[in-house]
């Protein structure tokens, strides 16, 4: 297997892969951090929508999401960058839940 085949298999593991771009615009009412968070929420909501329709989804971002040349090859224009790739397809296995942190150790309450 060539490295190109390996990358293709990992980049396109599902029938549909949606690349989500951040294309920040100067806006005093919406600073870039809020635009970035909104783009991340697009990925999150695409995943939820896929699951709601009976599909499986995985939101990833690999090296090509951080490499300027790779991003340009995938269609990003000046100032844009990928915040993630959402892979959507028909589930073939049942995903088992992972261990979750003890909330009493990671959550604090503000009593102000």
C-alpha positions in Angstrom: 0.0 0.0 0.0 1.4 3.4 -1.0 1.3 6.4 1.3 -1.1 8.0 -1.1 -3.5 5.1 -0.8 -3.1 5.2 3.0 -3.9 9.0 3.1 -6.9 8.5 0.7 -8.3 5.7 2.9 -7.9 7.9 6.1 -9.1 11.1 4.5 -12.1 9.6 2.8 -13.3 6.7 5.1 -17.0 7.3 4.4 -19.2 7.8 1.4 -19.5 11.6 2.2 -16.8 13.8 3.6 -17.6 17.5 4.2 -14.8 19.9 4.7 -15.8 22.9 6.9 -13.8 26.1 6.3 -13.3 29.1 8.5 -13.4 32.2 6.3 -12.9 35.0 8.9 -14.2 38.5 8.0 -13.4 41.6 10.0 -16.5 42.4 12.0 -16.6 44.3 15.3 -19.7 42.5 16.4 -18.3 39.0 15.7 -14.6 38.7 16.5 -12.6 36.0 14.8 -12.7 33.7 17.9 -16.5 33.7 17.7 -16.3 33.0 13.9 -14.0 30.0 14.7 -16.4 28.7 17.4 -19.3 29.0 14.9 -17.4 27.0 12.3 -16.7 24.3 14.9 -20.3 24.2 15.7 -21.1 23.6 12.1 -19.0 20.4 12.3 -20.8 19.5 15.6 -24.2 20.1 14.2 -23.5 18.2 10.9 -22.6 15.2 13.1 -25.8 15.5 15.1 -27.9 15.8 12.0 -26.3 12.7 10.5 -27.0 10.7 13.6 -30.6 12.0 13.8 -31.1 10.7 10.2 -29.7 7.3 11.1 -26.2 7.7 9.7 -22.9 7.6 11.5 -20.6 10.6 11.6 -17.0 11.4 12.6 -15.5 14.9 12.9 -11.8 14.8 12.4 -9.0 17.1 11.5 -5.7 15.5 10.4 -2.4 17.0 9.2 -3.9 18.4 5.9 -6.2 20.5 8.0 -3.2 22.4 9.4 -0.9 22.4 6.3 -1.3 25.5 4.2 -0.4 23.9 0.9 -2.7 20.9 1.5 -5.6 23.2 2.5 -5.1 25.2 -0.8 -5.2 21.9 -2.7 -8.5 21.1 -1.0 -10.0 24.5 -2.0 -9.2 26.9 0.8 -8.5 30.4 -0.4 -6.3 33.1 1.2 -7.1 33.6 4.8 -9.3 30.5 5.0 -8.6 27.3 6.9 -10.3 24.0 7.5 -11.6 23.5 11.0 -12.6 19.9 10.4 -13.8 17.2 8.1 -17.1 15.5 8.9 -17.3 11.9 7.5 -20.8 10.6 7.1 -22.0 7.1 6.2 -24.0 4.1 7.2 -22.9 2.6 10.6 -21.4 -0.8 10.3 -20.7 -1.3 14.0 -22.0 -0.2 17.4 -19.7 2.3 19.0 -19.1 1.6 22.7 -19.1 4.5 25.0 -15.7 5.4 26.4 -14.9 6.1 30.1 -16.0 9.6 31.1 -14.3 11.8 33.7 -15.8 12.1 37.2 -17.7 15.4 37.0 -17.0 16.2 40.7 -13.3 16.4 39.7 -13.6 18.6 36.7 -16.7 20.9 37.3 -16.7 23.7 39.8 -19.8 25.8 40.7 -19.6 29.6 41.0 -21.6 30.8 43.9 -21.3 34.5 43.3 
